[in-house]
Every structure is written in C-alpha cells, then in structure tokens.
Amino acid sequence: MAKPYDPKDFYYRKAKKAGLRARSAFKIDELLKRHRLLGKGHAVLDLGAAPGGFLQILAEAVGETGVAVGVDLEPIRNLGKAWVRTGIVDLLAPDALERIRALHPGRFHLVTSDMAPKTIGIKITDEQRSLELVRMALGVASETLERGGAFVAKVFMGGEFPALKKEIGERFESVHVARPQATRESSYEVYVVGKGFRRGAGPS
Ligand SMILES: C[S@@+](CC[C@H](N)C(=O)[O-])C[C@H]1O[C@@H](n2cnc3c(N)ncnc32)[C@H](O)[C@@H]1O
C-alpha cells in the first residue's frame, strides 16, 4: 500500500546532505532555538534516541564541556564524541532509571523524549501507547531534572492530551505546544515543552 507521505521528502534529503541521522534533527533544532533550552556545558538526556538525529543536535548544543546521554530500545551508533554516552534502555522496564543513572549520575538541564510506539494504525491504541511513553518520560524527567530545567516530549494528539498537558503544568512553570516545521503534514504528533522545572512539585 502506498504511504500517505513521501518518505524521502525535503527534510529527509536535507538531513542526508547535512550528515544527520534523522530528519527529526530539524525538529529539536527548531525547538532548542525557539525556546532557548540548552547552552554549552549543560547535561541533556534524550529518551528514544536511536538512530541519533536529536542526539547529534543536542551534543552540538552542549559542546565538549557538557554531557549528552541518549538511550533507546535499539543500539545507537557511536557519535564519535567523548561527551556523548549511549545505552540500551527500555523506558517501560522497572530498571530504566537505574540504567540512566549509571550513564550519568548527575542531574540534567533538559530531558527530551521523541519516543514513539510501533504504530498499528488504530488511532486510539497508538495514542494510548504514545501517552504511556510520555508519562514514563515525564516520570524520568521528574526524577532527574535540576530545578529550572526543561522537558520536551513528542505526543500523539488525542482525547487525553488536555489531561497530560495539565500533568506537565503541575511540574513546570510554563507549558507550550509546538509543531515544528519538519513535522510531516499527515502526522498528528506535537511536541510539549515544559520550562522551569519545579523540583518537588506534583506526584512523582
Ligand atoms: C521516532 S524514533 C526516535 C528518533 C530519534 N529522536 C532521532 O532523532 O534519531 C522513536 C524511538 O523510540 C524508541 N522507543 C519506543 N519505545 C521505547 C521504549 N519503551 N524505551 C526506549 N525507547 C523506545 C524506538 O526504538 C525508536 O528508536
């Protein structure tokens, strides 16, 4: 069956040309710039990081004085940068936080999640699986972010979205919803950005 989108579209070709591993690199680049989320020397955690498009951009943003940690169910090919650490972690497994702490025991300034379930094409099921991953990511962010830190997560828009936005709002001073330009037109994904993490706020 033909795909409802061109898999080798403008952003795919642009990413290839720039040596980026995934077109999603442009999404995080836009969000970092628009919301001023990271600087040199910061520590950042990327959940669902394979093949490494986000991580390439995040690693550049923190530079060699920072730390960029990427984890995924799948292995992430070495980025060749000493300040980047990667690991195979299932965010739905009970030892996920422990494994992340083994890669970087300190706190993070930013936690990003581009995690997505394997979609089956049934909207409600795909949405629910996406929400489960976002809630796990929010849980990890709540345990590992420094005060004032930020959170970015991909969410499939659905009926539970307002409740999720409220949950994020309980932990962050401000919440924004963004649809970066590189998002495929046919996609119903958005990114939720929480800024100003309030340590100790909300259920953890
Ligand atoms: C859209 S891809 C991420 C692309 C990545 N941000 C990039 O720029 O290269 C979604 C990723 O979420 C990962 N994922 C899905 N469920 C996960 C889970 N339970 N734990 C960890 N990663 C998961 C998938 O393996 C997949 O690599």
The ligand as an SDF file (V2000), in Angstrom:
LIG
                    3D

 27 29  0  0  0  0  0  0  0  0999 V2000
   10.9660    8.4420   16.1330 C   0  0  0  0  0  0  0  0  0  0  0  0
   12.1690    7.3630   16.7840 S   0  0  0  0  0  0  0  0  0  0  0  0
   13.3310    8.4700   17.5150 C   0  0  0  0  0  0  0  0  0  0  0  0
   14.1790    9.2180   16.5300 C   0  0  0  0  0  0  0  0  0  0  0  0
   15.2740    9.9890   17.2200 C   0  0  0  0  0  0  0  0  0  0  0  0
   14.7430   11.0940   18.0240 N   0  0  0  0  0  0  0  0  0  0  0  0
   16.2320   10.5890   16.2310 C   0  0  0  0  0  0  0  0  0  0  0  0
   16.2020   11.8040   16.0390 O   0  0  0  0  0  0  0  0  0  0  0  0
   17.0240    9.8430   15.6650 O   0  0  0  0  0  0  0  0  0  0  0  0
   11.3570    6.6940   18.1810 C   0  0  0  0  0  0  0  0  0  0  0  0
   12.2320    5.8010   19.0380 C   0  0  0  0  0  0  0  0  0  0  0  0
   11.5370    5.4700   20.2340 O   0  0  0  0  0  0  0  0  0  0  0  0
   12.0850    4.2410   20.6650 C   0  0  0  0  0  0  0  0  0  0  0  0
   11.2590    3.6130   21.6960 N   0  0  0  0  0  0  0  0  0  0  0  0
    9.9940    3.1660   21.5900 C   0  0  0  0  0  0  0  0  0  0  0  0
    9.6030    2.5710   22.7310 N   0  0  0  0  0  0  0  0  0  0  0  0
   10.6440    2.6840   23.6040 C   0  0  0  0  0  0  0  0  0  0  0  0
   10.8560    2.2410   24.9330 C   0  0  0  0  0  0  0  0  0  0  0  0
    9.9210    1.5710   25.6140 N   0  0  0  0  0  0  0  0  0  0  0  0
   12.0450    2.5050   25.5210 N   0  0  0  0  0  0  0  0  0  0  0  0
   13.0270    3.1590   24.8250 C   0  0  0  0  0  0  0  0  0  0  0  0
   12.8810    3.5910   23.5560 N   0  0  0  0  0  0  0  0  0  0  0  0
   11.7110    3.3470   22.9500 C   0  0  0  0  0  0  0  0  0  0  0  0
   12.1550    3.4310   19.3820 C   0  0  0  0  0  0  0  0  0  0  0  0
   13.0360    2.3350   19.4970 O   0  0  0  0  0  0  0  0  0  0  0  0
   12.6080    4.4830   18.3640 C   0  0  0  0  0  0  0  0  0  0  0  0
   14.0020    4.4320   18.1460 O   0  0  0  0  0  0  0  0  0  0  0  0
  1  2  1  0
  2  3  1  0
  2 10  1  0
  3  4  1  0
  4  5  1  0
  5  6  1  0
  5  7  1  0
  7  8  2  0
  7  9  1  0
 10 11  1  0
 11 12  1  0
 11 26  1  0
 12 13  1  0
 13 14  1  0
 13 24  1  0
 14 15  1  0
 14 23  1  0
 15 16  2  0
 16 17  1  0
 17 18  1  0
 17 23  2  0
 18 19  1  0
 18 20  2  0
 20 21  1  0
 21 22  2  0
 22 23  1  0
 24 25  1  0
 24 26  1  0
 26 27  1  0
M  CHG  2   2   1   9  -1
M  END
$$$$
